[in-house]
Amino acid sequence: MAVSFSDRYGGFGRYLSQSDTSTNPAIQVVGKTIFTNKQCHVCHGKGKKLNLADLKGQISPIFMAQLMWNHGPGMLEKMRKEKVPWQRFNGEEMADLMEYLNRGTP
């Protein structure tokens, strides 16, 4: 029996294999919940309304990998100062977070 790309790579596979899930409100709610539960809001949007308009439709696995490569060390230092633990994401959580960020609105 053949294993689908989505089954093999979990949520990340789901993200890569679907062209547009941004209209699914359930996924958007899950992504926003992950953003909050993983404490992303502590730094991203701290003291102001989160503006995602510039990111609308641009988030991809490659974009996220590049962002973490370039921004990760500085982000880790800021997280230490804020006493926020480094967060781990499974593939499905990352896919849902990317869906939320791709909407372009908080």
N, C-alpha and C positions, 0 to 999 in steps of 0.2 A: 504494500500500500504506500503510495506516495505521500510525503509529508509536505504540507503547504509552507510557503515562505513565512506566512503569518504565524502558523503553529510552531515552526522551528525557532523563530526569533521573538516570540511573545508579543508584547505591546509595541516594541520597536518595529517588529515585522508588520504589525497591523498599521502602524503609522506610515511605513514606507510603501505598503501595498495598496493603500486607499488614497485616492486623489483628493477628496474633500470630505472631511468629517466635521468641518467647522459649523455646520448647521445643526449638529446634534447637541441639543442643550444639555443632555445628561453628561456627555464627555466634557463640556465646558465647565459644568459645576464641579465635576471630579477634579479637573485641572486646577481650578481656583482653590479647592480644598487642599490639594497637595501643596500649592504655593504657600498657603497659610500654615498648614501643619508642619511643613519642612522649614518654616521660619524664614522663607525668602523675603517676606515683607519687612523683616527687621531692618534690612539694609536697602532693599529695592523698594522705594516708595516711602522711606522713613521720613515722617514729618510732613509729607505732602501726598497729594493724590497720585497714584501710580499712573503713568502715561505710557501706554503700550502702542500708541498709534504708529510710531516709527518702526515698530517690529512687525506690523501686520503683514502676514503672508511670507515673511522672510525666514522664519524659524525652520530649521531642518536638522537632522542629525549631524551633518557636516558643520553647519553653523554653530551648533552647540559645542561640538568638539573643539572647533577653532576658538570659540569664546573662552572655554575652560582652559585651553592651552595658554592663551594670551592673558587672561584675566584671573585665572585660578589662584596663582600665588598671592596677588594683592587682595583677592577676595578672602583667602584663608586668614591673612593677617587681620583684616577688618573683622572677620568673624571672631577671632580670638579676643580682640578688644571689646567686642560686644558680648562676649561669653556665649556665643552661639556655637553649638557643636557642628562639626562637619557632617553634612547630610549625605546619605546614600540613597540612590534611586534605583529601583529595578526597572527593567525595560518598559513595562506597562505604565509605571508612574511617570517616567520620562516622556513617553509618548503622550500621555494625558496632559502633562505640563506644557509640552510643545503645542498641543492643540489649543490650550488656553491662551498662551502667549501669541499665537498666530491670529487670534480674533482681533487683536488690536485695541481692545477695550477691557478695563478692569472688571 
